[in-house]
Amino acid sequence: MLHMFSEWFKNRFSDPQIIILWVFLIVGFLLVILLGDMLKPVLAGLVIAYLLEGIVLRLQRLKVPRKIAVFLAFAVFLICLLLLVIGLLPLLSRQIAQLIQELPALVANGQKELMQLPHKYPEFISETQVQQVINFLKSELTRLGQTALVFSVASVKNLITILVYLVLVPFLVLFFLKDKELIIQWGKGFLPKNRDLATEVWEEVNLQVANFIRGKLWEIIIVWSASYITFAMLDLNFAMLLSFFIGLSVLVPYIGATVMTLPVALMAFFQWGIGPEFMYAMIAYGIIQLVDGNILVPLLLSEVVNLHPVAIIVAVLVFGGLWGVWGLFFAIPLATLVHAVTKTWFGKKYKTGIPDSENPSDYATS
């Protein structure tokens, strides 16, 4: 057993390039863990610049000089940022404030509707079950109110942080785009020359992550817009707030759609009770999720590596637990990185001169 482990270790770690690859991964992981909170503006600027680089490259393919392409991409970013700050955030904040004000009346209306269910459907639900549901909702709403109070107390600090981000991040994005080659050449000066394996992994991950992020952005926009139009046509209260979070929920496959079912159902129930309107809202939400999962995802993310649903859920749980919202956002790209590393690492045998028992010709040539 010990001999087998020794041979496995020697085979897998005999190549210096594998050691270099693992050093890159461990150092990057430690930097994010130890300095992630302090470097959040830098990481945010780096991610946004990475997204805008796709626009810059497309413009360069159209024979636009890089400086002009960078300026145009940065202008698009500033316009989107202004629309977000001036248009979307005030609307969402108004709907959140309105929801908090109307929550007692909504809960009272929902409680009234729940108490009528045992009389309408005595064979399916009892008064005891209804009371248990009411107690659960009261406890959850109380906890939500306490969380909102804590958030409001810390709102000054949060506002200052947002203002700092609004100033720092655009500058960082501009410098990352403008001085991309200088930064890359500076970084290469610290790297060993023998880094072919790490470069191979990066090229695959870069392609997959770029496809994933571009596809996810379009998916968010489409699901968000479709949900808002649908809920507005049904006259569901807080349509923008609900549709916004439904759009963001696609970042967490399988789990996001399931979690958002409860807020949609509660809002429709509080507004209409169990009736035709409630059923229309839930059916419409179900259709949106079916179209997203069966049409949008295959269409927009067809070039992304096909990770197993179990791998995606594990990645969401692990990276979300490590880094919160950032971990949820980057769960699939990080899972893609793990997939690329393992595939390249275990596929490296033929390059390191180690014979593969599944290929008899390797023994013949060795």
N, C-alpha and C positions, 0 to 999 in steps of 0.2 A: 504493500500500500504506500509506504513512504517512498519507495523507488518510483512508483507510478506518479506520485505527486511531484517528485523531483524532476522527472522527465517532462511532465506537463509544464512545470514552471520554466524549465530551461528552454523548452520549445517556444513558449509564448513570450518570454522576455529576453530571448537571446539577441534580438535585433535592437541596436541602439536607437533606431527611429521609434520603436514602440515605447522605449523609456522616455524619449523626448516628448512624444504625444501625451503620455500620462502625466509628465511634469507640467505641460501646458494646461491640461485639464484640472489638475489639483491646484495649481497656482491660481487659475481663474476662479475656481470654486471658492478658495480661501479668501480671495480679494472681495468677491461678492458678499460672502458671509460676514467678514470682519469690517469691511468699509462700505457695504451696500447702503446703509442709511445715510452716511455722509455724502456719498457720491450719487444720490438719487437724481439731482439735476443733470449731472454729467451723463448718467445712464439714459435718462429720458431724452436728452439732446442727441445722444448717439443713436437711439432707436429711431427717432424722427428723421435724423439725417440719413439713416439707412433706408428708410422708406422713400424719402425724396430722391435718393440717388437713382432709383429706378426711373423717375421722371427725367432726371438729368441725362441718363444714358440713352433714353429714347429720343430726347431732343438732339443729342450728339449724333445719333444714327441718321437724323435728318439734316446733318451738316451744320447744326447750330454750334458756334464756339462754346467751350465749356463755361467760360465766365458768364456769358449771356444765359446759358441753360441754367446755371446755378442761380442767377438772379431771378429768372422766371419761376423756377421751382420754389425758391424762398418766398417770392411774392404770393404764390398759391398758398403756401403754408400760412403766411400772415393773414391772408383773406379768410381762410378757414378758421384761424384762431380768433379773429375779430368777430366772425359770425357766431362762434361758440360762446365767446365772452359777452357779446352785446345782445345776441338773439336767443340762443338756446338756454344758457344758464339762468337768466332772469325768468324765463318762462317756466323752467323746471322748479326754481325756487318758489315762484308764486303758486304753482300747483301743490308743492309740498306743504307750504303754509296753509293753503286752502284745505288740504287733506287733514292736517292736524286740527284745524278749526271745526271741520265737519265730522270728524271721527266719532265723537260721542253720539251725534244724531244717526250716523250710519250704523254704529253698533246697536243702538236702541232699535232701529228698524230691522236689523238683522236678527236680533234676539226675538222680536215680535214674529218674524217670519219663521224662525226655528221652532217657536212654541206651537205654531199651527201645524207643523209636520206630523206629530203623532195623531192628530185628529184626521188629517188628510190621508195618511198612509200608515194606519195602525199595524198593519201586518209586516211592515219593514222597519219601523223605528218606534222606540218607546220614549216616554218622557224622561226616564232616567238617562238614556243615551243622549238626549238633547241637552239635559242639564250638564252632563259631563263635557259635551262640546262647548257649551257656553262658558263653563269654568275654565276650560283650556284657553279659549279665545281671550277671556278677560286677563288671565295671567300673562299670556303672550303680549297683549296690547299694553299691559302695565310695564312689562320689561322693555317694550319698544319705546314707551314714553320716557322711562328712566334713561335709556340710551340717548334719546333726542335731547333730554335735559343736559346730560353730560356733554354732548356735542355742542350745544348752544353755549355752555360755559366756556368751552375751549375754542369757540368760534373766532375770537380775536387772534389767538395764536394760529389757527388754521388760515385765517384771512391773510396774515402776514406771510405765512409760508407760500400761499398761492401767489401773492404779489411778487415774492422773490423768484418763484418759478417763472412767472410771466415775463420777468426781466432777464433772468439768466438763460433760460432754455433757448429763446430765439437767438441770442448771441452765440451760444454754443453750437446750435444747428448751423448757423451761417459759417462759423469757423471750420466745423467738421466738413462741410461741403466744399468750401473755398480752398482749404489747405489739405484736402484728402491725401494727395500724393506725398506731401511733405510729412504728414503724420505717419503714413504707412512706411516711408523710408526711414524715419526716425525710429519707429518700432522695430523694423527689421534689423537695425543695428544691435539690438539686444538679443537677437535670436541666433541659434546655431545655424550653420550653413546646411547641415544634414537634417533637413526637416521635410523631406518629400512626403512621408506618410501623413504628417500633420497637415500639410498643404492639400493632400488628396482628400482627407476628411473634411477640411474646411470648404473645399470647392463643392463637395456634395451637399454639405449642410447649408451652405450659402444659397445654392439653387433651391433646395427644398424649403428653407425658411422664407426666401423671397416669394416663392409661389404661394406658400401658406398665408403669409401676412397680406399679400395683395388680394388673395381670394377671400380671406376673412373680412377685410375692410369692405369689399363689395357685398359680402353676405350680410354684414351688420347693417349697411345702408339699405339694402333691399328689404330685409326682414323688418327693420325699424319702420320704413316707409309703408310697407304693406300692412303692418299691424296698426299704425296710426290711421291710415285711410279706412281700414275696416272698422276700428273702434269708433272713429268719428262718424261713419255712416250709421253705426248702430246706436249712436248717441250715448256711448258709455262714458261715465265720468272719468276724469283724469286720463284721457286717452294718450296724451303726449308722454306723461310720466310712465304709464304702463308700457307703451310701445318702446320708449327709450331703453328701459331695463330688459325688455324682451330682445331688442337688438343686441344689447351687450351680452345677453345670456348665451348667444351662440359661441362665445369664446370658450365656454365650458361644455363640450359636447355631451349629450345625453343628460347630464346632471342639470344644466342650465334650463333646458326646456321643461324638465320635470319640476324644478323648484318654482319656476314662474307660473306654473299652472295654479298654484294656491292663491297668489295675489289676484290673478285675473278672475278666478272663481269667486273669491270673497267680495271683490268689488262689484261684480255682476250680481251676486246674491244680495248684498247690502242695498243695491240700487233697485233691483226688480223682484227679489225673492225667487222662489222656484216657479218659473213660468216660461212662456215661449221666448221672451227676450234673453233670459239666462241661457237657455239651450242654444239660441242662435249665436251668442257670444262664445260659448264653449266650443261649439262646432266650428265656428270661424277660426278660433285659436288652434284647434286641432288640425284644420286644413292647412293653416300657415306652417305649422310644424312638419306636417307630412310633405308639403311642397319643398320646404327647406331641406329636410333630410333626404328626400328621394330625387330631387331635381337640382336644387341650387348647389348642394355640397358636391355631388358628382360632376356638375358642370364647371364649377369654379375651382374646385380642388382636385381635379382629375390628375394633375401632374405631381401632387404631393404624395410622399411615400405612404403606402397603405398600412397604417398601424392597426393592430387588432383592437377592438373596443375595450378589452380588458387592459391592454397596455395604456390606452388613453386615460381610462378611469384611474389606474394606478398613478400615472404621471400627474393627473390633476390633484389627487389626494396628497402625493408626496411633495410636489413643488408648491402647491397651494399652502400646505402646512408649513413649509420652510419660509416662503417669502410672501404669503398673503395674496393680495390682488395681483401683484407683479408675477408671482408664481403661477397663478391661474392663467394669466395672459400668455406667459411663455411656456406653459406646460407642454404643449404639443411640439413647439420648436426644440425644447430641451429633450423631449422624448425622441425627436428626430436625430438630435446630436448623439444620444446614447445608441440609437439604432445604427447610425453611420459608423460610430467608433467600433461597436461590436462586429459589424459586418466587415469593416476594413481590417480589423485586428485578426479575426478568425479566417479571413480570406487572404491573409498575408503569408500563409505557409509556403505557397509556391514561389514567393519572392525571396524568402529567407533560406531556400534550399532544403527545407524540411520535407521529406516525402510524405505524401498523403496516402493513407492506407486504402482509400476508396479509389485511387487511381494507380493501377499496377504499373503503368508506364513510367511513373516516377521512380520506382525501384529499379526498373531496367536501365534508365538513364543514369541513376546514381551508382 
